[in-house]
Amino acid sequence: MTMTSKRRRHTPEQIIRKLQDAEKLQAEGHDAAAIAGHLGVTEATYYRWKNQYGGLKAEDAKRLKELQKQNDRLKKLLAEAELEKAALKELAEGNF
């Protein structure tokens, strides 16, 4: 891989399909390095996918991704609300 290669993003459905292929290769006796090479990813990516998506169906993986996005959005909203609350508290105390 060269330094100028593009980073590709895979959809949860693509990852699930690739992991299903990986299971077949593993059953045939291939090692993790060979499986990762066949999938076109690094071993680290293969293991991360396996930990994150292993055993999930495509629709479950898609739902997980949606929930993660929603959770991130809610965390951001909470952080903004906490900042606003702290600013209002300072104003009310006259510490500005």
Secondary structure, 3 states (H helix, E strand, C coil): CCCCCCCCCCCHHHHHHHHHHHHHHHHCCCCHHHHHHHHCCCHHHHHHHHHHHCCCCHHHHHHHHHHHHHHHHHHHHHHHHHHHHHHHHHHHHCCC
